[in-house]
């Protein structure tokens, strides 16, 4: 057993103690009497682990493998990836994916939903990530999305490959309707996605309207179908960039329908501010969805990394506090009332999108998974982009870091 003392939980002004037994939260209280190892967290804020609900682990570290994405657009990125992926091997994908997971884990991430390209005849990437999922299950929870990067119907046998991915064990059904050859095929792909999800009882996560084209409105159809099926809470619409460009009259009507279905949203702030608005002069759009408005309507929204050094985005480390910082700025949400619960965008909101509420969170009876930030409260954690001092998984250390310190060399720092 371990007892963590001087624990400052998010939203609580007074410290508590946490007792961990057999990898579970045994007790959380102001004072706990127990004979066990004692770890003093010195009043630093403790939160559930970071969640990255939208990642592409089969793409990580491929930015320099082929021709560069010269236009910086989503569509050229897809073309560059298409030219590379025929040379993939299971071992090579696994090696890069594990490096990507390690990068995220060192920043306190313990839950990742990764989209895996299945528009490839041998399903190499999916086979690789299924192996990785099993290999890392004791330290990080992976969800795999069967993602038709080149379209369910734009790619030969794409629909058959999607169904094969379900049979192989993919956790979620993905899609990219705005990349299909025509609007009718995009709509057909949405119907297919929902059909597969119902047939195999899987979650849904669609790259939906990741474009500046305000005519791209596949979100509307997706939401309608999952509302009818009663699976909105098991569905995520990722990106939805065009919804950020839609007129207010349309958005007002849609907000009511989105709230009725219980659909989740993932916004990838660094990726989409980089990719979108490429055809704009000025004013130039930010490229992200209506994060603030969705949040204010009580619709679940979370932030994600999306890419690490691939044909779409050359940077990325898996630091969710970095992603949160960008997201709050781009969405204009740095008022005190927004910051108060902003850590939810990269923790509990992402867990909700991944349908993890039954195991996720710092509550008695749940898995003892949490991280310790180098800050005493939520505001400082966000304002200072606080690092992760400690990551605990089922009561055991994944890592422990020293707090950031500055060696004083000048008397001005002593005043």
Wavefront OBJ file of the C-alpha trace (Angstrom):
o trace
v 0.000 0.000 0.000
v 1.020 3.598 -0.605
v -0.295 6.765 0.993
v 0.079 10.044 -0.845
v -0.104 13.062 1.471
v -0.339 16.819 0.823
v -2.392 16.098 -2.282
v -4.117 19.107 -3.822
v -6.992 17.933 -5.989
v -8.373 20.064 -8.783
v -11.090 22.383 -7.469
v -10.277 21.727 -3.793
v -8.700 24.377 -1.579
v -7.492 22.045 1.186
v -5.091 19.111 0.723
v -6.232 15.501 1.109
v -4.581 12.118 1.422
v -4.894 9.226 -1.019
v -4.496 5.567 -0.082
v -3.645 3.175 -2.921
v -4.000 -0.581 -2.512
v -3.649 -3.288 -5.179
v -3.506 -0.670 -7.910
v -6.809 0.941 -6.912
v -7.871 4.071 -5.056
v -8.726 2.556 -1.657
v -9.566 5.784 0.178
v -9.486 9.542 -0.382
v -9.951 11.674 2.726
v -8.479 14.625 4.670
v -6.687 12.195 6.996
v -6.060 8.465 6.585
v -4.620 6.178 9.252
v -2.659 3.356 7.642
v 0.704 1.643 7.980
v 2.261 1.982 4.514
v 4.772 3.780 2.344
v 4.197 7.547 2.502
v 4.824 9.867 -0.466
v 4.649 13.626 0.142
v 3.356 15.494 -2.935
v 4.059 18.863 -1.267
v 0.736 20.449 -2.156
v 1.142 20.097 -5.918
v -2.020 19.672 -7.941
v -3.056 16.122 -8.771
v -5.301 15.345 -11.750
v -6.326 12.251 -13.711
v -3.828 11.371 -16.468
v -3.797 13.334 -19.687
v -5.875 11.885 -22.501
v -4.987 12.261 -26.180
v -8.237 11.323 -27.942
v -6.991 11.853 -31.497
v -3.590 10.693 -32.691
v -2.050 8.981 -35.738
v 0.589 6.635 -34.359
v 1.126 4.882 -37.691
v 2.217 8.236 -39.187
v 4.553 9.542 -36.482
v 8.083 10.520 -37.530
v 7.420 10.113 -41.257
v 7.707 13.809 -42.188
v 11.105 13.301 -43.805
v 10.571 9.921 -45.449
v 9.327 11.242 -48.787
v 8.509 14.411 -50.689
v 7.611 17.318 -48.427
v 4.108 18.752 -48.191
v 4.953 21.982 -50.008
v 1.468 23.521 -49.910
v 0.943 22.719 -46.233
v -2.590 21.524 -46.959
v -4.521 18.525 -45.695
v -5.016 17.173 -49.206
v -1.367 17.290 -50.227
v -0.523 15.610 -46.924
v -2.821 12.724 -47.891
v -1.109 12.481 -51.283
v 2.371 12.430 -49.731
v 1.324 9.722 -47.274
v -0.215 7.656 -50.088
v 3.172 7.676 -51.843
v 4.945 6.434 -48.706
v 2.699 3.830 -47.161
v 3.202 1.046 -49.720
v 6.714 0.588 -48.276
v 5.557 0.064 -44.656
v 6.468 -2.995 -42.618
v 4.903 -4.136 -39.376
v 8.155 -3.780 -37.443
v 8.848 -0.289 -38.787
v 5.342 0.930 -37.886
v 5.623 -0.625 -34.435
v 9.000 0.991 -33.791
v 7.769 4.478 -34.679
v 4.465 4.045 -32.840
v 6.203 3.008 -29.629
v 8.472 6.047 -29.885
v 5.381 8.196 -30.252
v 3.731 6.575 -27.232
v 6.888 7.099 -25.182
v 6.931 10.777 -26.154
v 3.336 11.213 -25.017
v 3.809 9.205 -21.826
v 6.721 11.338 -20.638
v 4.294 14.271 -20.624
v 1.733 12.407 -18.500
v -0.506 10.854 -21.167
v -1.897 7.424 -20.241
v -4.829 7.158 -22.680
v -4.553 7.466 -26.465
v -7.047 7.001 -29.273
v -5.125 6.496 -32.488
v -6.536 6.505 -36.004
v -4.945 3.777 -38.132
v -5.003 3.939 -41.925
v -6.789 0.888 -43.354
v -6.820 1.989 -47.004
v -3.947 -0.366 -47.753
v -4.529 -3.931 -49.034
v -2.446 -5.710 -46.405
v -3.709 -3.684 -43.418
v -0.078 -3.484 -42.290
v -0.544 -0.526 -39.952
v -3.558 -2.074 -38.226
v -1.719 -5.361 -37.677
v 1.197 -3.411 -36.196
v -0.948 -1.293 -33.875
v -2.927 -4.298 -32.656
v 0.391 -5.793 -31.544
v 1.472 -2.514 -29.954
v -1.841 -2.217 -28.093
v -1.247 -5.585 -26.470
v 2.404 -4.839 -25.674
v 1.735 -1.520 -23.904
v -1.543 -2.402 -22.183
v 0.031 -2.376 -18.712
v 1.115 1.263 -18.979
v -1.144 2.990 -21.481
v -4.632 2.315 -22.827
v -4.888 2.434 -26.618
v -8.047 2.639 -28.690
v -7.681 1.912 -32.401
v -9.846 3.620 -35.017
v -10.175 1.944 -38.410
v -9.494 5.046 -40.491
v -9.953 5.044 -44.292
v -7.448 7.832 -45.012
v -8.134 7.729 -48.768
v -11.883 7.259 -48.435
v -14.222 4.320 -47.952
v -15.442 4.613 -51.547
v -12.646 6.649 -53.149
v -10.191 3.820 -52.392
v -10.610 0.417 -54.129
v -12.356 -2.062 -51.809
v -12.296 0.534 -49.050
v -15.625 -0.651 -47.644
v -14.399 -4.253 -47.541
v -11.192 -3.224 -45.781
v -13.203 -1.312 -43.175
v -15.274 -4.393 -42.389
v -12.152 -6.556 -42.212
v -10.670 -4.067 -39.726
v -13.748 -4.497 -37.518
v -13.308 -8.270 -37.594
v -9.622 -7.897 -36.686
v -10.462 -5.953 -33.539
v -10.493 -2.197 -34.238
v -12.265 -0.382 -31.404
v -13.831 2.409 -33.451
v -15.185 3.040 -36.934
v -13.622 6.030 -38.676
v -14.225 7.963 -41.849
v -13.310 10.983 -43.954
v -16.460 11.923 -45.916
v -15.109 15.240 -47.231
v -12.375 13.320 -49.110
v -14.767 11.075 -51.028
v -15.133 11.689 -54.780
v -18.489 13.473 -54.510
v -20.932 14.612 -51.843
v -23.143 11.571 -52.513
v -20.253 9.224 -51.730
v -19.444 11.210 -48.594
v -23.015 10.748 -47.418
v -22.871 7.066 -48.364
v -19.725 6.696 -46.254
v -21.468 8.196 -43.199
v -24.284 5.648 -43.571
v -21.690 2.867 -43.853
v -19.842 4.064 -40.734
v -22.984 4.019 -38.619
v -24.028 0.679 -40.097
v -20.685 -0.901 -39.124
v -20.773 0.618 -35.641
v -24.219 -0.819 -34.978
v -23.375 -4.200 -36.521
v -20.170 -4.693 -34.532
v -21.109 -2.612 -31.446
v -18.147 -0.246 -31.845
v -17.502 3.415 -31.131
v -17.438 5.995 -33.933
v -14.809 8.680 -34.582
v -15.035 10.484 -37.920
v -12.681 13.026 -39.466
v -15.675 15.211 -40.231
v -15.595 18.329 -42.434
v -11.874 18.993 -41.960
v -12.058 21.697 -44.587
v -12.727 25.422 -44.889
v -15.530 24.705 -47.358
v -18.743 25.870 -45.662
v -20.691 23.569 -48.011
v -19.153 20.551 -46.275
v -21.885 19.560 -43.818
v -21.399 15.864 -43.135
v -21.598 16.614 -39.404
v -25.315 17.223 -39.867
v -25.898 13.761 -41.360
v -23.627 11.992 -38.873
v -25.404 13.627 -35.955
v -28.842 12.771 -37.357
v -28.016 9.095 -37.857
v -26.456 8.556 -34.421
v -29.336 10.479 -32.824
v -31.806 8.108 -34.491
v -29.752 5.059 -33.423
v -29.313 6.378 -29.877
v -25.500 6.137 -30.033
v -24.534 9.812 -29.917
v -22.577 9.371 -26.685
v -20.501 6.672 -28.446
v -19.757 8.976 -31.380
v -17.048 11.587 -31.895
v -16.841 14.184 -34.635
v -13.184 15.158 -35.035
v -11.974 18.476 -36.468
v -15.319 19.830 -37.881
v -13.396 22.855 -39.183
v -16.123 23.917 -41.605
v -18.531 24.268 -38.673
v -16.265 27.071 -37.486
v -16.871 28.835 -40.811
v -20.629 28.186 -41.032
v -23.070 31.069 -40.647
v -24.611 31.666 -37.243
v -28.147 30.817 -38.318
v -27.104 27.318 -39.373
v -24.911 26.865 -36.286
v -27.760 27.930 -33.983
v -30.043 25.236 -35.402
v -27.300 22.598 -35.270
v -26.383 23.309 -31.632
v -29.792 22.088 -30.483
v -29.488 18.877 -32.495
v -25.915 18.229 -31.348
v -26.985 18.618 -27.736
v -29.901 16.202 -28.249
v -27.671 13.454 -29.629
v -24.915 13.762 -26.997
v -22.212 13.604 -29.671
v -18.588 14.363 -28.679
v -16.163 16.729 -30.411
v -12.380 16.648 -30.744
v -10.510 19.774 -31.801
v -6.840 19.607 -32.842
v -5.783 23.248 -32.402
v -2.125 23.179 -33.442
v -2.737 20.970 -36.464
v -5.743 22.794 -37.836
v -4.443 26.316 -37.357
v -1.457 25.124 -39.405
v -3.416 23.330 -42.160
v -6.554 25.411 -42.571
v -7.036 28.836 -44.120
v -4.421 28.097 -46.774
v -6.623 29.520 -49.509
v -7.579 32.570 -47.428
v -5.830 35.895 -47.826
v -7.146 38.130 -45.046
v -9.092 37.822 -42.869
v -7.552 34.366 -42.394
v -9.568 31.792 -40.482
v -8.223 30.046 -37.385
v -9.299 26.664 -38.760
v -10.813 25.202 -35.584
v -14.408 24.404 -34.775
v -16.704 26.409 -32.464
v -15.031 25.150 -29.285
v -16.248 27.919 -26.997
v -19.840 27.830 -28.229
v -20.067 24.027 -28.062
v -18.629 24.067 -24.548
v -21.050 26.751 -23.400
v -23.942 24.641 -24.715
v -22.802 21.743 -22.528
v -21.609 19.658 -25.494
v -18.498 17.613 -24.756
v -15.372 19.050 -26.443
v -11.756 18.008 -25.958
v -8.357 18.872 -27.427
v -5.880 16.493 -29.076
v -2.355 16.416 -30.520
v -3.269 14.698 -33.837
v 0.229 14.439 -35.369
v 3.893 14.237 -34.500
v 6.258 14.976 -37.371
v 4.309 13.568 -40.310
v 3.264 14.826 -43.789
v 0.536 16.986 -42.238
v 2.384 18.558 -39.305
v 6.168 18.750 -38.808
v 6.185 19.348 -35.043
v 4.417 17.849 -32.007
v 5.638 16.191 -28.805
v 2.491 14.799 -27.199
v 2.505 17.480 -24.490
v -1.173 18.023 -23.756
v -0.503 21.137 -21.652
v 1.081 22.609 -24.798
v -1.982 21.633 -26.846
v -4.291 23.076 -24.177
v -2.366 26.355 -24.162
v -2.786 26.730 -27.921
v -6.410 25.635 -27.860
v -7.420 28.139 -25.200
v -5.713 30.986 -27.046
v -7.071 30.126 -30.492
v -10.598 29.617 -29.135
v -10.320 32.878 -27.126
v -10.966 31.118 -23.830
v -8.415 32.537 -21.399
v -10.808 34.397 -19.130
v -10.623 33.386 -15.425
v -13.921 31.487 -15.594
v -12.691 29.484 -18.610
v -9.328 28.701 -17.037
v -10.924 27.406 -13.826
v -11.872 24.088 -15.460
v -9.700 24.228 -18.584
v -7.711 21.116 -17.630
v -10.905 19.156 -18.345
v -10.292 19.682 -22.088
v -7.265 17.374 -21.931
v -8.427 15.012 -19.177
v -12.044 14.132 -18.350
v -13.544 15.458 -21.605
v -11.223 13.252 -23.630
v -12.007 10.280 -21.386
v -15.717 10.881 -21.977
v -15.176 10.907 -25.755
v -13.338 7.588 -25.404
v -16.164 6.170 -23.240
v -13.831 5.584 -20.283
v -15.904 7.101 -17.461
v -16.328 3.740 -15.699
v -12.590 3.424 -14.987
v -11.228 6.967 -15.361
v -10.930 9.538 -12.585
v -9.597 10.005 -9.070
v -12.350 8.216 -7.167
v -12.423 5.395 -4.653
v -12.747 2.018 -6.355
v -11.202 3.117 -9.655
v -7.742 2.382 -11.052
v -5.088 4.438 -9.260
v -4.019 6.390 -12.337
v -3.035 10.033 -11.887
v -0.375 12.642 -12.566
v 1.199 15.342 -10.427
v 1.784 18.761 -11.981
v 4.513 21.248 -11.070
v 1.934 23.763 -9.812
v -0.227 24.381 -6.745
v -3.467 25.233 -8.530
v -5.222 25.116 -11.897
v -4.474 28.699 -12.875
v -0.732 28.342 -12.307
v -0.687 24.988 -14.096
v -2.070 26.603 -17.238
v -0.364 30.000 -16.979
v 3.054 28.404 -16.447
v 2.497 25.455 -18.833
v 3.346 23.255 -15.852
v 5.379 20.143 -16.416
v 4.391 16.704 -15.127
v 6.376 15.776 -12.010
v 5.031 12.281 -11.607
v 2.919 9.793 -13.538
v 1.323 6.968 -11.553
v -0.380 4.013 -13.239
v -2.262 1.503 -11.088
v -0.357 2.753 -8.089
v 3.110 2.346 -9.625
v 5.490 5.006 -10.942
v 5.784 5.412 -14.690
v 8.227 8.222 -14.017
v 9.170 10.883 -11.478
v 10.760 14.231 -12.322
v 12.491 16.922 -10.286
v 10.595 20.238 -10.117
v 11.971 22.903 -12.452
v 14.540 25.028 -10.611
v 16.678 28.014 -11.560
v 20.180 28.366 -10.210
v 20.513 31.962 -9.055
v 23.622 33.732 -10.327
v 22.618 37.348 -9.880
v 21.488 39.209 -6.761
v 18.496 40.671 -8.616
v 16.741 37.321 -8.160
v 17.199 37.555 -4.405
v 15.185 40.766 -3.995
l 1 2 3 4 5 6 7 8 9 10 11 12 13 14 15 16 17 18 19 20 21 22 23 24 25 26 27 28 29 30 31 32 33 34 35 36 37 38 39 40 41 42 43 44 45 46 47 48 49 50 51 52 53 54 55 56 57 58 59 60 61 62 63 64 65 66 67 68 69 70 71 72 73 74 75 76 77 78 79 80 81 82 83 84 85 86 87 88 89 90 91 92 93 94 95 96 97 98 99 100 101 102 103 104 105 106 107 108 109 110 111 112 113 114 115 116 117 118 119 120 121 122 123 124 125 126 127 128 129 130 131 132 133 134 135 136 137 138 139 140 141 142 143 144 145 146 147 148 149 150 151 152 153 154 155 156 157 158 159 160 161 162 163 164 165 166 167 168 169 170 171 172 173 174 175 176 177 178 179 180 181 182 183 184 185 186 187 188 189 190 191 192 193 194 195 196 197 198 199 200 201 202 203 204 205 206 207 208 209 210 211 212 213 214 215 216 217 218 219 220 221 222 223 224 225 226 227 228 229 230 231 232 233 234 235 236 237 238 239 240 241 242 243 244 245 246 247 248 249 250 251 252 253 254 255 256 257 258 259 260 261 262 263 264 265 266 267 268 269 270 271 272 273 274 275 276 277 278 279 280 281 282 283 284 285 286 287 288 289 290 291 292 293 294 295 296 297 298 299 300 301 302 303 304 305 306 307 308 309 310 311 312 313 314 315 316 317 318 319 320 321 322 323 324 325 326 327 328 329 330 331 332 333 334 335 336 337 338 339 340 341 342 343 344 345 346 347 348 349 350 351 352 353 354 355 356 357 358 359 360 361 362 363 364 365 366 367 368 369 370 371 372 373 374 375 376 377 378 379 380 381 382 383 384 385 386 387 388 389 390 391 392 393 394 395 396 397 398 399 400 401 402 403 404 405 406 407 408 409 410 411 412 413 414 415
